[in-house]
Amino acid sequence: LDLGGRGIRSIEYFPTLDAYYIIAGPAGQEGSFSLYRWPGPGSDATRVESVDFGSLQPEAMFAYPGDAGTLQILSDDGTRAMGGEKCQDAPPAKRSFRAIAIKP
């Protein structure tokens, strides 16, 4: 699949949307992330232009059962600075992650 030079960070099939959705991003810490819609083998993936992840570093996605069409995106914030240190180095009670809900 042509994902603009990005690798697959998460891929999920959503029956209610009749397609796979792919979070694509860099192999390391530098680069951009995009969401793609892919009908399946034999077809091309299409970038979902309306989605901008901003400062998120998307790593996983899922949909709540019964919530047709809404994707929950989770960000890997382990290297994000929090109070002068990386999130992954903070005491467990102070660690957090960010999430967004989108309707592609």
Accessible surface in RSA format (square Angstrom, percent):
REM  Atomic radii and reference values for relative SASA: ProtOr
REM  Chains: A
REM  Algorithm: Lee & Richards
REM  Probe-radius: 1.40
REM  Slices: 20
REM RES _ NUM      All-atoms   Total-Side   Main-Chain    Non-polar    All polar
REM                ABS   REL    ABS   REL    ABS   REL    ABS   REL    ABS   REL
RES LEU A   1   105.40  58.7  29.13  20.8  76.27 191.7  38.79  27.2  66.61 179.3
RES ASP A   2   119.82  83.9  99.30  98.8  20.52  48.5  45.50 107.1  74.32  74.1
RES LEU A   3     9.16   5.1   6.26   4.5   2.90   7.3   6.26   4.4   2.90   7.8
RES GLY A   4    55.01  67.8   0.00   N/A  55.01  67.8  30.68  84.2  24.33  54.5
RES GLY A   5    87.01 107.3   0.00   N/A  87.01 107.3  44.22 121.4  42.79  95.8
RES ARG A   6    57.30  24.1  42.56  21.7  14.74  35.1  11.09  15.2  46.21  28.0
RES GLY A   7    38.84  47.9   0.00   N/A  38.84  47.9  34.85  95.6   3.98   8.9
RES ILE A   8    88.78  50.5  58.35  43.5  30.43  73.3  58.35  42.0  30.43  82.6
RES ARG A   9    65.42  27.5  44.63  22.8  20.79  49.5  14.94  20.4  50.48  30.6
RES SER A  10    13.44  11.4   5.85   7.8   7.59  17.5   9.07  19.3   4.37   6.1
RES ILE A  11    67.73  38.5  53.09  39.6  14.64  35.3  53.09  38.2  14.64  39.7
RES GLU A  12    72.72  41.8  69.68  52.7   3.04   7.2   6.65  12.9  66.07  53.9
RES TYR A  13   101.40  47.3  80.53  45.8  20.87  54.3  59.19  44.5  42.20  52.0
RES PHE A  14    13.62   6.8  13.59   8.4   0.03   0.1  13.62   8.3   0.00   0.0
RES PRO A  15    99.36  72.4  82.99  75.6  16.37  59.5  83.65  69.1  15.72  97.7
RES THR A  16    97.65  69.4  60.57  61.4  37.07  88.3  61.55  82.7  36.10  54.6
RES LEU A  17    42.16  23.5  30.21  21.6  11.96  30.1  35.37  24.8   6.79  18.3
RES ASP A  18   100.51  70.4  95.74  95.3   4.77  11.3  26.45  62.2  74.06  73.9
RES ALA A  19     0.05   0.0   0.00   0.0   0.05   0.1   0.05   0.1   0.00   0.0
RES TYR A  20    69.26  32.3  69.26  39.4   0.00   0.0  25.76  19.4  43.50  53.6
RES TYR A  21     9.07   4.2   9.07   5.2   0.00   0.0   0.00   0.0   9.07  11.2
RES ILE A  22     0.00   0.0   0.00   0.0   0.00   0.0   0.00   0.0   0.00   0.0
RES ILE A  23     0.00   0.0   0.00   0.0   0.00   0.0   0.00   0.0   0.00   0.0
RES ALA A  24     0.00   0.0   0.00   0.0   0.00   0.0   0.00   0.0   0.00   0.0
RES GLY A  25     0.31   0.4   0.00   N/A   0.31   0.4   0.00   0.0   0.31   0.7
RES PRO A  26    18.95  13.8  10.83   9.9   8.12  29.5  18.83  15.5   0.12   0.8
RES ALA A  27   117.62 108.1  69.69 107.5  47.94 109.0  80.68 113.6  36.95  97.9
RES GLY A  28    43.10  53.2   0.00   N/A  43.10  53.2  33.52  92.0   9.58  21.5
RES GLN A  29   109.76  61.4  89.97  65.8  19.79  47.1  48.30 102.8  61.46  46.6
RES GLU A  30   151.21  86.8 138.21 104.6  13.00  30.9  64.99 125.7  86.22  70.4
RES GLY A  31    57.27  70.6   0.00   N/A  57.27  70.6  31.16  85.5  26.10  58.5
RES SER A  32    65.39  55.3  54.19  72.3  11.20  25.8  45.75  97.4  19.64  27.5
RES PHE A  33    28.03  14.0  13.84   8.6  14.19  36.9  13.84   8.4  14.19  40.6
RES SER A  34     1.51   1.3   0.30   0.4   1.21   2.8   1.37   2.9   0.15   0.2
RES LEU A  35     0.58   0.3   0.00   0.0   0.58   1.5   0.00   0.0   0.58   1.6
RES TYR A  36    10.61   5.0  10.61   6.0   0.00   0.0   6.49   4.9   4.12   5.1
RES ARG A  37    83.98  35.3  83.52  42.6   0.46   1.1  28.24  38.6  55.73  33.8
RES TRP A  38    35.47  14.2  35.47  17.2   0.00   0.0  35.47  18.9   0.00   0.0
RES PRO A  39    72.97  53.2  50.78  46.3  22.19  80.7  51.12  42.2  21.84 135.8
RES GLY A  40     4.89   6.0   0.00   N/A   4.89   6.0   4.78  13.1   0.11   0.3
RES PRO A  41   122.39  89.2  93.76  85.5  28.63 104.1  97.95  80.9  24.44 151.9
RES GLY A  42    92.58 114.2   0.00   N/A  92.58 114.2  45.00 123.5  47.58 106.6
RES SER A  43    44.27  37.4  27.98  37.3  16.29  37.5  35.65  75.9   8.62  12.1
RES ASP A  44   122.29  85.7 112.54 112.0   9.74  23.0  29.39  69.2  92.90  92.6
RES ALA A  45    17.81  16.4   0.00   0.0  17.81  40.5   0.00   0.0  17.81  47.2
RES THR A  46    88.99  63.3  85.24  86.4   3.75   8.9  61.63  82.8  27.36  41.4
RES ARG A  47    90.11  37.8  79.29  40.4  10.82  25.8  24.48  33.5  65.63  39.8
RES VAL A  48    21.68  14.3  16.31  14.8   5.38  13.0  20.91  18.2   0.77   2.1
RES GLU A  49   129.92  74.6 103.86  78.6  26.05  62.0  57.91 112.0  72.01  58.8
RES SER A  50   100.81  85.2  58.95  78.7  41.86  96.4  58.58 124.7  42.23  59.2
RES VAL A  51    15.17  10.0   6.72   6.1   8.45  20.4   9.59   8.3   5.58  15.1
RES ASP A  52   127.32  89.2  99.01  98.5  28.31  67.0  39.59  93.2  87.73  87.5
RES PHE A  53    11.31   5.7   4.01   2.5   7.30  19.0   5.23   3.2   6.08  17.4
RES GLY A  54    62.86  77.5   0.00   N/A  62.86  77.5  37.52 103.0  25.34  56.7
RES SER A  55    87.94  74.3  61.13  81.6  26.81  61.8  55.42 118.0  32.52  45.6
RES LEU A  56    15.54   8.7  12.14   8.7   3.40   8.6  12.14   8.5   3.40   9.2
RES GLN A  57    44.99  25.2  44.95  32.8   0.04   0.1  12.84  27.3  32.15  24.4
RES PRO A  58     0.00   0.0   0.00   0.0   0.00   0.0   0.00   0.0   0.00   0.0
RES GLU A  59    64.88  37.2  59.60  45.1   5.28  12.6  29.35  56.8  35.53  29.0
RES ALA A  60    38.63  35.5  38.52  59.4   0.11   0.2  38.63  54.4   0.00   0.0
RES MET A  61     6.66   3.4   0.00   0.0   6.66  15.9   0.00   0.0   6.66   8.8
RES PHE A  62    75.12  37.6  72.54  44.9   2.57   6.7  75.12  45.5   0.00   0.0
RES ALA A  63    36.22  33.3  16.55  25.5  19.67  44.7  16.55  23.3  19.67  52.1
RES TYR A  64   117.73  55.0 114.77  65.3   2.96   7.7  79.37  59.6  38.36  47.3
RES PRO A  65   134.42  98.0 101.86  92.9  32.56 118.4 114.17  94.3  20.26 125.9
RES GLY A  66    88.62 109.3   0.00   N/A  88.62 109.3  43.48 119.3  45.15 101.1
RES ASP A  67    52.75  37.0  46.14  45.9   6.61  15.6  18.34  43.2  34.41  34.3
RES ALA A  68    64.37  59.2  45.51  70.2  18.86  42.9  47.85  67.4  16.52  43.8
RES GLY A  69    13.86  17.1   0.00   N/A  13.86  17.1  10.43  28.6   3.43   7.7
RES THR A  70    12.01   8.5  11.65  11.8   0.36   0.9   9.34  12.5   2.67   4.0
RES LEU A  71     0.55   0.3   0.55   0.4   0.00   0.0   0.55   0.4   0.00   0.0
RES GLN A  72    26.58  14.9  26.58  19.4   0.00   0.0   0.52   1.1  26.06  19.8
RES ILE A  73     0.04   0.0   0.04   0.0   0.00   0.0   0.04   0.0   0.00   0.0
RES LEU A  74    51.86  28.9  51.85  37.1   0.01   0.0  51.86  36.4   0.00   0.0
RES SER A  75     5.93   5.0   0.00   0.0   5.93  13.7   0.61   1.3   5.32   7.5
RES ASP A  76    66.77  46.8  59.13  58.9   7.64  18.1  15.26  35.9  51.51  51.4
RES ASP A  77     8.41   5.9   4.22   4.2   4.20   9.9   2.92   6.9   5.49   5.5
RES GLY A  78    16.25  20.0   0.00   N/A  16.25  20.0  13.87  38.1   2.39   5.3
RES THR A  79    54.19  38.5  37.01  37.5  17.18  40.9  30.45  40.9  23.75  35.9
RES ARG A  80   103.48  43.4  95.04  48.4   8.44  20.1  27.39  37.4  76.10  46.1
RES ALA A  81    81.06  74.5  59.31  91.5  21.74  49.5  59.92  84.4  21.13  56.0
RES MET A  82    50.56  26.2  40.34  26.7  10.22  24.3  45.62  38.8   4.94   6.5
RES GLY A  83    90.90 112.1   0.00   N/A  90.90 112.1  46.92 128.8  43.98  98.5
RES GLY A  84    82.24 101.4   0.00   N/A  82.24 101.4  41.11 112.8  41.12  92.1
RES GLU A  85    72.58  41.7  63.86  48.3   8.73  20.8  29.22  56.5  43.36  35.4
RES LYS A  86    96.56  47.1  93.65  57.5   2.90   6.9  47.79  43.0  48.77  51.9
RES CYS A  87     5.68   4.3   5.68   6.3   0.00   0.0   0.00   0.0   5.68   6.1
RES GLN A  88    90.57  50.6  74.72  54.6  15.85  37.7  28.76  61.2  61.82  46.9
RES ASP A  89    91.03  63.8  66.09  65.8  24.95  59.0  22.42  52.8  68.61  68.4
RES ALA A  90     3.33   3.1   2.55   3.9   0.78   1.8   2.55   3.6   0.78   2.1
RES PRO A  91    68.21  49.7  61.16  55.8   7.05  25.6  67.93  56.1   0.29   1.8
RES PRO A  92   104.63  76.3  90.21  82.2  14.42  52.4  91.08  75.2  13.55  84.2
RES ALA A  93   104.81  96.4  61.64  95.1  43.17  98.2  74.30 104.6  30.51  80.8
RES LYS A  94   138.25  67.4 127.09  78.0  11.16  26.6  77.46  69.7  60.79  64.8
RES ARG A  95   116.68  49.0  96.34  49.1  20.34  48.4  28.10  38.4  88.58  53.7
RES SER A  96    62.87  53.1  45.75  61.1  17.11  39.4  42.15  89.8  20.71  29.0
RES PHE A  97   130.22  65.1 109.62  67.9  20.59  53.6 109.66  66.5  20.56  58.8
RES ARG A  98    55.99  23.5  51.62  26.3   4.37  10.4  42.76  58.4  13.24   8.0
RES ALA A  99    52.39  48.2  23.34  36.0  29.05  66.1  23.49  33.1  28.90  76.6
RES ILE A 100    55.55  31.6  48.78  36.3   6.77  16.3  55.55  40.0   0.00   0.0
RES ALA A 101    61.82  56.8  31.82  49.1  30.00  68.2  32.07  45.2  29.75  78.8
RES ILE A 102    27.20  15.5  21.19  15.8   6.01  14.5  27.20  19.6   0.00   0.0
RES LYS A 103   148.50  72.4 118.75  72.9  29.76  70.8  90.29  81.3  58.21  62.0
RES PRO A 104    51.08  37.2   0.27   0.3  50.81 184.7  19.92  16.4  31.16 193.7
END  Absolute sums over single chains surface
CHAIN  1 A     6193.4       4289.5       1903.9       3459.9       2733.5
END  Absolute sums over all chains
TOTAL          6193.4       4289.5       1903.9       3459.9       2733.5
